[in-house]
Amino acid sequence: MNPLFSLLAPTNKGLWLPTAATREAGRTDTLFYFILGLSIFFFVLVVGATLLFAIKYRRRSAGQKTADIEGHRRLEIIWAVIPAALLVLIFAWGFTDYMGSTVPPGDALEVRVTAQKWSWSFDYPRDGINTTELVVPVGRPVKLVMSSMDVIHSFYVPAFRLKRDVLPNRYSLLWFQAEETGEFDVLCAEYCGTNHSRMLAKVKVLSEQKYQEWIDSGGGMSGKGMSSVEFGKLLFKGQGCTACHTVDGSRLTGPSLLGRFGAMETLADGSQVKIDDNYVRESITQPNAKVAQGYEPVMPTYAGRLKEGQLNALIDYIKSLGK
């Protein structure tokens, strides 16, 4: 960052902004503090001059008259040219940074991002991994190819200074290069319905070695060394099921799963169905086929996002919650 603005931003967190965790974030912050510095300078200049003139030229007697003032062409040119030059500078600076943030390098790691009410899904096509956390290596460019399954969402990572609308039936592109390891929040910045505020995820930035270990483990979702129920519990949390379903009997957007397996469920059309393996599987892969009475058909489909073993593990976990 330019030393001129170091007083305004003494650390990588600045005065009000979160940690700048990418190269692009640092460049964005520099432009922000440049504009902030200009704004403060001209505010003090204009307000100070206004107060000075108000005091110096205040009326002292009833008969006092202000001298006639004629135009000052040189002064008028100066106060027109300087702001215009600054505006051109800010535009060129911002446009250059914007273009840099929209054109990813050719060797960028590609990750597909899918938004659904109310969760994020991340697919790694080259490695066959699907997860609800975006895991990336530090120091490598990452390209996000984003789309929505329903309404307009917005992918927003404050620490990266990245925000881009995610639209249905088309792709949005975004790229970044993380400069430090750690966990960073992903938010939805476009109101998308009842649980908009719960549409959260994490970006995990790992060292190159740990990232490769994560890839080799199947994204941490292989279930190796775990029982089917333990793996199902991990998937239940990792796939965002907790956003709509509880396991303690309380109600959210979807029904609680505590003690439901084996019971009869009343559907929206008044018919009843037994909650067995087939019903749970259908509810995961075709959630709007048989909607429980009293609930809206808003659950996203997990068809194609879960492998066979993962589906079985989820069913086993739901079974373990009791009858």
Summary of the structure (lengths in Angstrom):
residues: 323
radius of gyration: 28.1
end to end distance: 60.4
largest distance: 97.4
contacts: 896
relative contact order: 0.10
helix: 37%
strand: 21%
